[in-house]
Amino acid sequence: MTQAIRAPFTGRAVSTPLATRALLACGTVAGPLFLGVGVIEGLTRTPFDFTRNAISQLSLGSLGWIQVASFLVTGALLTAGAVGLRRAIGPTAGGTWAPRLVGVFGASFLLAGVFTADPGAGFPAGTPDGPATPSGHGTIHMLSGTLGYLALCAAFLVLARHFAAQGRGGWALTYRLLPLGIFAGFAASAATVAAFTAAAGLGLLALTAAIAQLADLAPTVRR
């Protein structure tokens, strides 16, 4: 089954398979779902503190399974969204690498769900306030997140090229600048973990917005 949509800039009707739109929908809900679960858990689980603890640490403790499930579901949704992107913007500028990089980002969530973060900064309850000695699974968790967000920032630069080819200069400029904002937030995490959380959330919500926009873009010539 397909659903007819109106292609931007040309006015011509194109058909997007409903299966592709469903995959893209998965990609758009991934970020809000992950952040929503993290915020609710962070506000209701003591002694969690957004200024000292990362959302990843919610995977620890008796209710840690909720955050683990959030990581795994988000990873699966992002992977589905990457497949949808490949189908929707295939033969276009950035149509090869944007889906691949988003797929790497999704895989990083799956890996982070399997290998949990280390306890620290007083969470879970009874954990010393100081930084924890990195464990093997904690190191893998951290590396997966680092590689995932590097892939996401690279995806934004590729998507900027795609938006530029579509004549969407404002979107292209935004996605060229987004990696700078994300890196700035990560750098500021030395002062407060909340900066890291904000930067990570910015990346997830920006990807949501991009997929929502790309869902209705007609293919153009690959460059």
N, C-alpha and C positions, 0 to 999 in steps of 0.2 A: 504494500500500500504506500501511496505517496500523498503529500500535501502540497498544494500549489502555494507558492509565495511570490511576492513581487521583488525582483532584483533591484537593488539600489543603483542609482545613476543611469540605468538604462530603461527602467520601467517595464521590461519584458518579464513575462511570467516564467518561472522555473519550478521544477518539482523536486522536493527534498523527501527522500524516503522517510516514513514515520519511524523506522528503526533507527535511522541516523539521528533524527530529532530526539529520540528517547535516549540515545547515548550522549548527546550533547546536554540533555537535561540532567543526566547523572553528573556531568562535569560541573554544571552550574550550582548544584545543591551541595557539592562536596565541601567547599569552604565554609559556607554558613552553618552547615551541620556540625563540622568539627569545632568551629569557634563557639557555637551555641552550647554544645555539650561541655566544652572546656570552661566557659564562663559560669554556667550553672553549677558545675562541680566545684569550681574554684571558690564560689560564693557560699557553698553549703558544707564544704569539708574543712574541718579545723584540724590543724592550725595553718592551713594553706594561706599564703599571702602573695598576691600578684606582684608585689614589689620585690619579693625575695625568691619566689619559687616559679619555675617554668611549668607550663601546662603539662609537659611531658611527665612530670613527677606525679601527676594524678594517676598514672598507671600503677602506682605503688599502694600498698595497704590493702585492707579487706575489700574495699570497693574499687580497687585498681582495674578490675576486669572491665568496668564501664569505659574507662579511657582507652584500654587496650582495644576493645571492640570499636571504639571511635576511630582509632588509628587504622585498623584493618578495613572498616567499611569505607572510610575516606579514601584510602589507597585504592580500593576496588572501584569506587566511583570516579576517581581521577583517571584511572586506567581506561575505564569505559569512555570517559570524556575524550581522552586522547584518540581512541579509535574513531569516535564521532567526528573529531576535528579532521582526521585523515580523510574520512569519507566526504566531509562537507567542503573542505578547501583544497582537496588533493592537488589538481594541476594548476596551482597558483603560486605566486611569490611567497616563499616561506612554507609552502604546503607540505614539504617533506620533513623539515627539521622541527617545526613547531610541535607537531604531534609527538615526535620522538622524545623531545625534551620534556613535554608534559607527562609522557609515559614514565620517564625517569623520575620525575617529581612524585608521581603516584607510587612508584615502586619504593621510594624512600619512606613513605608512610607505612607501607606493608612491613618493611624491614624494622622501622621504629616501633611497630606494634609487637613484633616478635622479640626484639631486644630492648628491654625497658631501660629507662633512665636510672641513674643512681640516686639514692636518697641524699638529702643535704639541706642546709639552711633551715633545720628544724622540722622538715617534713619527710616522711610521716611522723606522727607524734612520737617523741622519744629520741628522734634523730638529733645528734649534736648540731649546734648552730653553724659551725664552721663548714668549709667545703669538704666534700667527701673525696676519698682516694678513688680515682677512676677504676672501675672494674672492667672486665672484658666486654660484658654486654652493654655497659654504660658507654664505653668507647665506641662500640659499633653503632649504638643509638645516636651519639653525637655526630659521628662521621656520616651516617646516612642522612641526617638532617642537613648537614653542611653541603653535601653533594647534591641533595635534592633542591635546596634553595639556589645553589649555583646554576643548576639546570633550569630552574624556573626563571631566574634573571636572564639567562641566555634565551629562553623561550620568549620573554618579553621583547628582547631586541629583534628577534626574528619576526615576531608578530607586528612590531613597529614597521618593519619593512613591508609586511603584507598590507597593513593599513595604508601605508604611503602609496603602494601600487593601486589601491582601491580609491585613492583620492581623498582619504580621510586624514587630513593633515593634523588635526587636533589630537586624534587618537594615536597617531604615529608618534607625535612629540611626547605625549603622556607616557607611552610605553618605552620610549627611550630614556625617560627620566626616572621611571619607577625603580630600576635597579639601584640608582644612587640613594633613593629614600630608604630602600631595604637595607643596603649596606650601612647607611648612617645609623639606622636603628640597631643593627647588630653591634656596631662599634660602641654605641652608647650603653649597651647592656652591661659594660664594666661598672657603670654607675648605678644602674637599676635594671633588674630583670624585666620590668614592665616595658622598657624600650625594645627589648628583644621580642616580647610577646606582641607588641604593637606592630613591629616590622613584619613578623611572620603573618599576622592577621592581614596586614596590608597586601602582602603577596597573594594570599588566598582569595581575598575579595576582588583584587584586580584581575585574577585569573577568571573568577566568576563572571565579571563584567565583560572580559574579552570573549569568552566562549559564547555568552549571550549575544554579543554583537556579531560574531562570526557565524552564528547559526543561520543568519539570513543573508550572508554575502554570496553573491554569484561568483563562480570561478572566473578567473582571468588567466592570461598567458603566464606560465611559469617564467621566472627570471633567475 
